Amino acid sequence: MGLCRRRRRSRCSIISGRGRPGWCGWAISATRTPTPTCLFRGARKRRSLSRWRNGWRSATTMLLRRSPEERRPWMPELAEVEVARRNVASWWEGEAAAEVRLLDAKVLKKGSERELEEAMLRPLVAMRRRGKYLWAELEGGWAVMFHFRMTGKISCETTPEPRFARLAWRVDKAGWLTFKDSRRLGHVEVLAPGKLERYDALLRMGKEPHDITVDELRDAASDTRQLKSALLNQGVVAGVGNIAISELFWRLQLPPEVRCGELSQAQWEALVEEMPRYFDEVIERSMADEIAYMNEAGGENIFEVYGRKGEACPRCEEAIERVKVAGRSTYFCPACQPPLSA
């Protein structure tokens, strides 16, 4: 949208590229905070200020509009978080941190620095995972929740301040453990005793793929809903993400836009059986790295179809295609995954 400014009775109007007048009273700049061009008194001033605020939100939304794929940060899925849990447990379990360094205060979204030290200087009871959530359970009921988002990971280092380190703690067994995040989208939360049991996201989460039954999955998904949309809902099944869905649909030869009501009983049973098998395979293949698959430049693509648009299908050698379903990219083989009605 092209924006320009004109005077009319001592006020400014926003004119769109098509010549339509927009909000009156203030000029909008896409690159800096807008400033008033004139002042009003009393009720007129209040009305104009309200119109300007609403207009600014509307204009910036249009100017900065991006695709759903760009707006939604990619999150690690069940397999990656489970790999991280196992690695961190092997480095830290049974020990208390000897030293804690908060290198970037913005990474701490809940709790204070004092509470973070209070928690992490206690012995680690266990590393826990639920769906895509990972947390350290420490003595005394304390917990530290790690949110990886797009580029977060926990690694074992020889120095407390490697590149992109946001939090570091030292344990005798492994040395320095660091929470690294190049894009600063991940964060850490400190939960005081009793808070973990009331953590809202965990309370609303569905069952794990290894635990859910056919009837439970089918009942939680609406017949008219796209199957991909249902599986992305963490309240239906925990830990399943965009990558897993592309891979599962290819394995089961399901079309990307299939609706829940189109699946037969045999297909529901195959889906429930295949989900844990898929995650177990990815975990086994990924144990050499902490969590950074598909996140870092040059990282190996270990998947059959995800991220392989234009490449040959491993099953039939037809070219892999990509389509947007539920606002996310889905990779599929048009020959292996035709519509169910075909």
HELIX and SHEET records of a PDB file:
HELIX    1   1 GLY A   42  LEU A   63  1                                  22    
HELIX    2   2 PRO A   68  ARG A   71  1                                   4    
HELIX    3   3 LEU A   78  TRP A   92  1                                  15    
HELIX    4   4 ALA A  105  VAL A  107  5                                   3    
HELIX    5   5 GLU A  113  MET A  120  1                                   8    
HELIX    6   6 GLU A  139  GLY A  141  5                                   3    
HELIX    7   7 LEU A  196  ARG A  198  5                                   3    
HELIX    8   8 ASP A  200  LEU A  203  1                                   4    
HELIX    9   9 VAL A  214  ALA A  220  1                                   7    
HELIX   10  10 LEU A  227  LEU A  232  1                                   6    
HELIX   11  11 ASN A  242  LEU A  252  1                                  11    
HELIX   12  12 CYS A  260  GLU A  262  5                                   3    
HELIX   13  13 GLN A  265  SER A  286  1                                  22    
SHEET    1   A 3 CYS A   4  ARG A   8  0                                        
SHEET    2   A 3 ARG A  11  ILE A  15 -1                                        
SHEET    3   A 3 PRO A  21  CYS A  24 -1                                        
SHEET    1   B 4 GLU A  99  LEU A 102  0                                        
SHEET    2   B 4 ALA A 165  VAL A 171 -1                                        
SHEET    3   B 4 GLY A 175  ASP A 181 -1                                        
SHEET    4   B 4 GLY A 152  GLU A 157 -1                                        
SHEET    1   C 5 LEU A 108  LYS A 110  0                                        
SHEET    2   C 5 HIS A 187  LEU A 191  1                                        
SHEET    3   C 5 ALA A 143  HIS A 147 -1                                        
SHEET    4   C 5 TYR A 133  LEU A 138 -1                                        
SHEET    5   C 5 LEU A 124  ARG A 130 -1                                        
SHEET    1   D 2 GLU A 321  VAL A 325  0                                        
SHEET    2   D 2 ARG A 328  PHE A 332 -1                                        
END                                                                             
